[in-house]
Amino acid sequence: MYCSVDDDGSPNVIHGHNLLYIVIGTLTLIFGWFGFNAGSTLAVTDLRVSIIAVNTFLAAASGAVTLLYLSFRITKKSDIIMTCNGALAGCVAITASGAYVPPWAAIIIGIVAALITRISLYTIETKLKIDDPVGAVSVHGANGLWGLLSVGIFSDGTYGGVKGLIVGSGWQLLAQFISCITLIAWCFSVGFLFFFVLKRTVGLRVPVNVERSGIDVYEHGTSCYPGM
């Protein structure tokens, strides 16, 4: 879906209606990520749980601080939404590698994830003119791939015998790269088929007048935010 643009060609960004809820939602997601990552071992008797939890925290924190700093350097404002995106980007990126990398690598993974998010958001909105209101492709898609590759780069061999480039092995990185290509091909194929069928049946978009008035009014006869 192509996003609407202003007369000068810049993207017409739709801002969230409640910044406080955005921050609360982000903190809730981060809190849940500890259970998501550390809980994936299915056994608290495995002491690796503590490493996973620490790595999750470090990646989220470094991602948040990186985008907070970048937003201040670029706009002279502390952009809270970008900070939230940075934290979530760090969480996404560390998910694949949390059990296999040392804590210092988790910080680097979070920083790189934040940079990837910033570049990806700019490219998708400004260059490609594609509508991604919550930055899902940038935060989850791009950093999901980065997280997979980071396993083959930073794994130190202390858990599961997985060794990356930092200990002189390139085979794991090759395996991770192949998995990235496989996932992209699979998701594109299934997604294209699904949306093609959807477009030919019920359609992908509502009428223009519905977009302007809001789909809540069209579907339910009322608006969630009548003051907006």
N, C-alpha and C positions, 0 to 999 in steps of 0.2 A: 504494500500500500504506500503510495507516494504521499509525503507529508505536504501540507499546504505551506506556501512560501509567501513572503512579503513582496512588495513591488520591486525591491532591490535584489531579490533572489535569495535573501537570507531565510533560514527556516523559521517558521512561526511556531515556536515552542509552546506547548500546552503545559502550564505550570500546575503543580499539585495544589489542591484547595486548602490543605492544612499541613503546614510544615512540621508542627508538633507531632502529628500522627505519623508522618514519614520517619521522623527520628525514632519514635517509639517502635514502629514496625521494624526498622533496621536493627535496633537493639534486641528486639525479640528474635529476629532471624539469627543474629550473631550468637545469642544465648543458646538457641536451638541447635546451632552448628556444632557445638561441643558434644552434644548427644549424638548428632548425626555422624561426625567423624570418629570420635572416640568410641561411640557405641557400636560402630561397624565391626569391631573385633569380636563382639558377642561374648566377651569374657573380661570382667574387671580384674581377674587374677593375672592377666597378662600385663606386666609392668609397662609395656609399650603404650598403654592408654595414656599415661602421664605425658609422654613425649608428644603424642598426637594432640593432646589438649594444649600443651605449651606452643606447639607449632601453629595450631589454629589461631591462638591468641596473637602470636607475633605477626603472622601474615595479615590478619585483619587490622591490627594496629598500624603496621608499616604502610599498608595500603591506604588507610584513612589519613594518616599524617602526610603521606606523599601528595595526595590530591588536595588536601587542605593547603599545603604549602604552595603547590602549583597554582591553585585558584587565586591565592593571595598575590603571588608574583605577577600573574597575568592581568588580573582585574582590580587588584588592590582591595578586594573584598574576600572575606572568609566564607566561601560557598559551602553551606551545610549539606546541600543535596549531593554535591560532588564528593564531599567527605564521606557521606553514607555510601555512595557508589564505590569509593575506594575501599572501604571496609568490607563490603560484600564481594568485591573483586578479589580481595585477598583470601576471603573464606573459600570462594569457588576454586581459586588457583591451588590452594593447599590441600584440597580434598583428596586428590589422587595420590599425593606424595607425602602426606602427613606422617605416615608410619616409617618412611624410608629415608628421610632427609634430616640432617642435624639442624638445631635451632637457628644457627646463623644463616643457613640457606633459606629457611622459612621467611626471614626478613627480606632477603633479596627477591624471593618469589613474590612476596606482597608488593614490594616496590615496583617490580616489572609489571605486575598485574595492574597496578594503578596507572602506569604509563600507557599500557595497552588499552585500557578503558578510555583514557582521555583521547588518544589518537583515533580509536575506533568510533567513539561518539561523534567526533568532529567529521570523520570521513563519511559516516552513514547519513548524518543530518545535512551537512553542508555540501558535500561532493556528490553523493549518490541520491540525495533528496528522498530518502526512504523513511517512512514513519515508524519510529520505534520509541513510543512515549516514555517507557520506563527503562530504556537502555538494556533490554534483555539480551540482545545479540552481543553487545559490547561486554557486559558484565558476566554473563553466563556462557555465551557461545565462544567468544574469543579467549576468555580466560579458562574455560574448560579445556580447550586445546593446549593452551600454555601450561596448564597444570599437568596434563598428560606428558608433555615434552619434558617438564621439569623433573619427572621421575628418572628419565634417562640421563639427566645432566647432574643432579645433585645427590642421588642415592649413594650412600657411603658403605653399603654392604653389611651394616650391623643388624639388619632385620630382614629375614627371608632370603638372604644371599643376593639381594638386588643391588647391582653395582652400576654406577653411572660414570660420566666422563671425569668427575673429580677424582676417581680412583683408577682412571686409565682404561675404562671399558666403554666401547662405543656400541656394543651390541644391544644393550637395553634401549639406548636412544633410537636406534634403528627400529626396534620393535615398537616403541611408542609412536614413532613417526608413521609407521604402517597402520597402526591402530587409528591414528588421527585421520588418515586418508580414507580408511574403511568407514569410520563413523560419518565423515562428511558425505561420502557417496551414498551410504545407506539412508541417512536423514534427508538428503536432497531428493532421492528417488521416492521414498515413502511420502515425504511432504508434498512433492510436486503432484503425485498421483492423488493424494487426499484432497488437496485444494483444487485440482482440476475437476474432480468429480463434484466437489462442493460448489464450485463456480457454475457448473453446468446444471445443477439442480436447484438449490435454494439461493445461490448467489453469495458473493463475498462482502458486498457493501449494501448498506441501506440507502434509500433515496437522499438526495442532497438536502431537501427540506427537513428530513429527519435528523441528519447530521447537525444541522444548524440549531434545531429546537432541542435536541437531546433525545437519545433513544429511550430514556425513562418515560418521557411524556408519550412517546409513540407506543411503547409496549405496555405501560402500566397506568397511563392516564394522569401521572403526577411527576414531579421533579424531586430528586433527592436534595437538591440545593437550589431552592426557588429564588434565593437572593443573588444568584450568580447569573 
